[in-house]
Amino acid sequence: MSNPHIRRLDAYRLEILPSYKQGMNASSIIYADAGIEKFIEAGALDQAANTATLPGLAGNALAMPDIHTGYGFPIGGVAAFSADSGVISPGGVGYDINCGVRLLASSLEKKDIEKKIEALAAGLYAGIPAGLGAGGGLRLGKRDWEAPLIQGAAWAVKAGLGRPEDLAAAESGGAMSGANPHAVSRRALERGGGQLGTLGSGNHFLEVQEVSEIFDEGTARAFGIFKGQITVMLHTGSRGLGHQVCTDFIEVMRSAARRYGIALADPQLAAAPFRSTEGQDYFGAMQAAANYAWANRQALTGLARDIFSSVLGAGEKALAMNLVYDVAHNIAKLEEHTVGGKKIMVVVHRKGATRAFGPGHPELPPAYALTGQPVIIPGDMGRASFLLAGEPKAMAETFGSTCHGAGRLMSRGEAIRRARGRNIEEELAAKGVWVRSSGRETLGEEMPEAYKDVEAVVNVVAGAGLARKVARFRPLIVIKG
């Protein structure tokens, strides 16, 4: 880049210097090689710099190679703020609170499903409610609406939509303990009332995939992954409930920022001190929405297992369908990290970024203590997705964080425009991908060319030492909203 306030630190990192913009408290570090660098929008650079202007920043502001313009923070943004002197910002989490991904590993290979792949695609499309505003999920009565907001994935397991062992294979055990359902507005509850067990629209999906390549045999074995295996990847979040929580608190935070004298480089960075009443109310509501998202992904897991069993005529035990891991990528979490040689409590905002804790971290289940955390990176519906493992360097440099996906190259509107006159479904079928979508324009806005090449993105975080590659997957069936 020809900007004198941006310099390249090494092959995988750019630094936006504090001189780039008045009010920056530290640098912003962007993980990008020369190939990724040319795709970074000017607006995303500004947002990465703006993030560093918020008070109480611990270390530097960060952005992953899937960076693109978002609301407030860039998508792919990571920033940690002192729990005592820093802030919390809804724009640093996003509208789809705890949008995340989970991976299921079956005992099947492609040959086991080839003759029934069309029936499996039809069964999943019919049995998984999907689309903008999709209902048809598990309805919450007036007496039980609090349970999934407090219990998260455990609520769905108790409802018969999962196994107790699923909970150990989910970030935070599938629930954050500080949820405050009473900080969630009535409107948010109404919007989420019939959406548990639904997929949503846009980039949300359920994919049946084949493991096409193994990079790390030992770690793959520990994760229960083998070449040729059939896996299922789920990507969805807190639906209308989480969106409304964000909407509600952005207004609250704008007033709070003025009241607490927080200068905002962008109104979308509206924030309040973490320890303030407003900060704690948002944190409690955000955790409730995050738990709702874990309950949602767990419910969809139960539905997917049932559909596989029905279509293939095999019991769950024979199919395995074990949960490898579930990771969040729009969330703020209170964590202990080493900053400037000292361990401190920080509020880590991951906005379109995935946790990547290294080996030995106390939050990891015993099965992954030696390998590091499974890191699930979906790509686009025509190319590939990846499974990685967290590395110690992520703990030292990025608050245990890495990228969350490929990252968009085009806006949804631009992608729809470029897809006119094309049949994306037929193009994908020619590549051996069965696609089913409930939205007329979804396949256009989500066409593969709308995204960066996920392999190029993954190569950056692997090259930088944040996570190591374990396996690559290729899509066979894609269910979209």
Secondary structure, DSSP 8 states (H G I E B T S, - for coil): ---TTEEEEETTEEEE-GGGSTT-SS-EEEE--HHHHTT--HHHHHHHHHHTTSTTEEEEEEEEEEEE--SSS-EEEEEEEETTT-EE-GGGT-SSTT-EEEEEEEEEEHHHHGGGHHHHHHHHHHHS--STT---SB---TTTTHHHHHHTHHHHHHTTSS-HHHHHTSGGGG--TT--GGGS-HHHHHHHTT-BT---STT-EEEEEEEEEES-HHHHHHHT--TTEEEEEEEE--HHHHHHHHHHHHHHHHHHHHHTT---SSGGG--EETTSHHHHHHHHHHHHHHHHHHHHHHHHHHHHHHHHHHHHT--HHHH--EEEEEEESEEEEEEEEEETTEEEEEEEEEESEEE---TT-TTS-GGGTTT--EEEE---TTS-EEEEEE-HHHHHHSSSEEE-S--BSS-HHHHHHHHTT--HHHHHHHTT-EEEESSTTHHHHT-GGGB--HHHHHHHHHHTTSEEEEEEEEEEEEEE-
